[in-house]
């Protein structure tokens, strides 16, 4: 019985609705870079044909390209990226960006 309750609580914790209930948590997504902003550091990532997510890049953002560390300046339009970002109000702030 204890095991059943534990498994049920573990499944509920991992349910997709958990992300909606905690919007301040991190999220990850994959897409192509369609915009690079240098004045207010950030990138625009197309995640599907109709959706572009604007992501802020900070000095704490870890950027990798081809397995090594990189900078915002080394990213290119059209690069496929995997982004791990945290919500900060209405903004997405990149924690890590991995370009391919």
N, C-alpha and C positions, 0 to 999 in steps of 0.2 A: 504494500500500500504506500509506504513512504517513497519507494522508488517511482511509482506511478505519479505521485504528486510532484516529485522532483522533475521528472521528464515533462510533465504537462507545463510546469512553470518555466522550464527551459525553452520549450517550444513557443510559449506565449511571449517570452522575452525576445525571441528571434523573429517574431512575426513581422511582416512588412509594415503593419500599422504602427509598430514601435517607432519607426523613423518619423512618421507623421506626428506622433504624440510628442516627440522631442525634436522640434525643428532646429534647435541650436547645435545638434550633433553634426559630425562630419558626414560627407557623402563623397562617393567616388564616381567618376564617369569617364568615358572615352569619347574622343571626337577629333575633328580637324581644326587647326588654328585658322581662323578667317580674319582676325584682326590682332594687331600688336600695338599697344599703347605705351609710349615711353615717358610722356610728361606725367601722367598718373599711371604708374606701372600696372599693367594688366594685359590680359589676352581675352579675345573672344573665341569661344570654342563651339563649333556647330556639332550638336549631339544627334540631331535628326534633321530632315529636310526643312522643317519649319522652326527649329529652336536653336538659338545661339545663346549660350551662357557667358556672361561677362564675369571674369574672375580677376580679383585684385592680387597683384604679386607684391610681397613685402621682402625686406632684407632677410627675414626668417624662412622664406620659401626655399625649399630644396629643389633645385632644377637639375635634372640629369638628361644627358643625351648620349646615346651609344654606350651606356654603361659608365660614363664618367660625369663628373660635375660640370655644369654649364651655367650660363647667365641668360638673362632675358634677351640680350642682344644676339645670342646664338640660336634662338628659336626662329623658325621661318614660317611664312604663310604656307599652308598646306601640310605642315607636319602633323602626323597623327600623335596625339598625346593622351596619356592617362593622368587624370588630375584627382588629387585628394584635397578636398576643400572643406572649410568650416563656415557655417552661416554666422554672420555678424550683422544683426539687424536684417536689412534687405540685401546686404552684400554677401558675396561668396569670396572668402579669402583663401588663397591657395596655400596649403601646407607643403605639398610636393607636386611636381610636374615631371613626368617622364616622357621625353620625346623619342619618336621612332622614325 
